[in-house]
Amino acid sequence: MLRCSALLAAIFSFTIMLIPERLQAACLGAVARHERAAPTVPARLIPASFQPAAVPANMTRITFIGHSTFLLETPQGVTAATDYNDYIRPPLRPDIVTMNYAHSTHYTDSPEAGIRHVLRGWSYQDKPARHNVQYKDMRVRNVPTNLRNYGNNTEYDGNSIFIFDTADVCIAHLGHLHHKLTPGHLADLGKIDVLFVPVDGGFTLNIFDMQEVITQVAPPLVIPMHYFSESTLERFLVRLRDSHDIKLNASPSTLISRTTLPAKPSVLVLPGPH
């Protein structure tokens, strides 16, 4: 499996103490040193049938589209879709799409024309995916992780955790995570405020180890995804009830900001197809 980088973690921990508190709220991580240029494409067109409402300053709108796909919207009108695929998509063309894992419900080879940044999270030609994209008021980067393939062997760098930094909040999508995180992963992630967590308990990481990952990352807010029944979701919620407040949202959308993050670690369930 992955090699741990204890030295990297130590350097990160020392450096973070020297950074002003407000900057610590942003998505800081050692992986930020990797840069990738992206081509310029025509401006985004929004279908007439869907007009997104403006997002207030210093806030981010999160909408659960379904399965592992969320739509993120920023005050400057940037839209990003996670695990963009051929089966379920947001009702507009996003500016940025991420695809954590090369599986049919998590990626597509045919993204809609005109998307500004298409970010694939798996290795290519034996090189791990490395992204660090800034568009207006959103920055997106990734931390590669391994997969357990169908032969129960390790597929190195087959998945990515994507991190979205916008409106002074750091949002991470674990993708198809198959193992607990190393000190190197945690150093690369930096401070995470909102964590999208797959809770199927089998196709990704088992529910006990996933609970430990949540403890490792320690986000104020957890949003579950990638479950196939209400009973699977409930099994996850039961595990976290002693350590987290549980809230069932009335709609698939929520607005978050640094000032609205919960004081006690919380789980927010957004309704939608799963």
N, C-alpha and C positions, 0 to 999 in steps of 0.2 A: 504494500500500500504506500501512501505518500510519506515522504521523509519530513519529519518535524523540524522546524527551524527555531530552536530555543533562543539562539542569538538574535534572530530577527524579532522575536516576540519581546525580548528584553529591551532592544533598541527602541522598538515602538512604544513600549510602556514608559520609558524615560522621556522620549520626545513629546509624548502627549501631555506630560505634566508641564512642559514649557510653553504650551500653546494656550492663548487666552480662552476663557470658558466658552464664549460664543462660537469660536471656531471649532471647538471640540464637538459642538452639536452637529457640525457638518459631517459628511461621510468621509472620514479619514481612514487611510489604509495604505500599507506598503505597496500594494499592487498599483497604486495611483501613478507610479513612475512610468508605467507602460503607456505609450501613446499609439493611436492608430488614426490615420487620416480617413475622412469619408468624403465621397463625391457630393457635389452640389446638384440638386435635382429641382424640378419645377415646384412651385408652391403647392401646398396641400389643397385639395378640393373636398368640400364637405357636401354629402348628398343633401338635397333640399328637404328630404323627409326627416332629417335629424340636425338640429341646431343646438350644440352644446351651450349650456348656460355658463356665464363668466364665473371664474373661480376667484373668490375674494383674495386680497393681498395676504401674503404670509400663510396661505393655506394650500392644501393639495386635495383634490377630489379623487377618491378611490372607488371604482365600480367593479364589482365582481361580474364578469361576463359568463364564466362557467368553467368547471373542471380546474385548470391551472391558469386561466387567462383573466387578467385584471386590466382595466383601463385606468391609467393615471393621467390627470389633467392639472396643469399649473396655472398660476395667475397670468403668465404671458401667453397662454393659449397653447402650450406644448402638450401633445398627447403621446403617450407611450403604451403599448400593449405587450404584456408578458405572454410567453408560450404561444405565440401567434401560430395558427395552424389552419388546416383546410376544413375543419369541422365546425368550429365556433369562433366567430370574430366579432369585434366591436362594430357598432353601426356607423363608423366613419373610418377614413383612412388615417392611421396614426402617423405621426412624424417619425417615431422610433418603434421598432419591434425587436423583442428579444425572443430567442428560442433556446431554452436551456439544454435540450436533450433531443437527439435525432430519433424520435419516435413519433408515429403518425399523429397523435393527439397533442404533440408538443412542438411541432415545427411544420414547415412547408417548404417545398422547393419552388413554389410559385407565389411569392409575396406580391401583393398588389403593386402595380407600377406607380411610381411617384413617391414611395416611402423614402424618407431622407436617409435613415440609418437602419440597416438590417443586420442585427448582431446575432451570430450563431455561437453557441456556447460549448461546442465540442471540438476536439483536436482535429487538425488538418495537416496531412503529411507529417505525422508524428510530432507536431508542434501544438502546444496548448493554445486555446483561444485566449487572446488578450485584447480587451477593449477598454477605451477610456475616451468617451465622446461627450462633448459639451455642445448643447444646442439651446440658445437663449437661457432660460432659467432652470434648465435640467441638465444634470451630468449623470452619465451612466457608465459603469465599469463592471468588471466581473472578477470572480475568484473561481478558478477551475477546481473541480473535485473529481473523484473516481466513480466508476459504476461497477456493479456486479452484473455481468452479462448472463445470458440464459444457460451457459455452461458452468455457472457459478465461479467464473474466473474474473480477474480484475481488468476492466477496460479503463486505462489510465486517461485522465482528463476528458472523460466522456460527458461530463455535465458541468454546468457553471451556476454558481450563485450570482445573480445580477443584483447590483446595488444602484438605487436611484436616489440622487441627492437633489432635492428641490425644496424651496420655501423653508430652509433651515431644518429640514427633517430628512432622516436617512431611512430608506425603505429597502429591505432585502427580500428577494424571492429565492427560496432554497432550491427550486427546480425539482429534479428527480433524485434527491439526495439519498445515497446508499450507505453512508458511514458517518460516524461521529467526526467532529472537527478537531484538527490538530492546533497546537499553538500558532503555527504558521498561518493557517486559515484564519484564525481569530485576529491575528495581527493585521492581515490583509483586509479583513472585513471592516475593522475599526468599530466605532460606536454605532449600533443599530437601534433605531427607534420603533420601527414597525417591521414585523417578520411574517412573510407569507409561508405557511408550513404545510407540506403534504402530510395528511393524516390517515392514509389508507391502511397503514400498518403492515403491509406485505410487499407490494410492488416497489415501494421505496424503502424507507428504514422502519424497522419494527417500532411499535408505539413506545416501548420503554426507552430505547435509545434515542428516539425523536424527542422525548421529554427531556433527556439529558442534553441534547443539542440546544433546546430552548433555554435550559439552565446555563449552558456555556455562553450563549449569545446574550442572554439577559435583556431582551427588549421590553420596554414598557407595554407594548401592544402586540399581540399575536392574532393573526387572521388565518383560520384554517382553510385548506383547499384540497383538491385531489382525494376526495372520498367518494364512495360509490353507493352509499346508502345512509339513511339517517341513523341507523344503528351503529355504523362505523364512526360517524361523527360523534355520537353520544359516548361511545367507548373512549374516545380521545378526551372529551369534555370531562368525563368522570375522573380521568387521571389527573386533570389540572385543577379540579375544583378546590382542593385544599390550598393551592399556592396562587391561584388567579381568580379574579372576579370574572364572571361569565355574562356576556351580554348578547342577546339575539337582536340584530338590527331589523327594523321594519322594512327597509328597502335595500336593494343591492349596492347603494351608494352611501358614502360617508365623507365628510370633510374633516381633515385632520390638520393640526398645526402644532408647533412646539408648546404653545400654551394650553392646548386641549389634551395632550398626552396624559394618560391616567397616572395618578400618584402611586397606586398599587398595580402590580403586573396584572394585565387583563387579557381576556380572549374576546374578540368581537367576531360573531358569525354573521356573514353577509349572505342573504338568500340568493339562490341561483341554481342553474342546472349543474350537476356534478357527476 
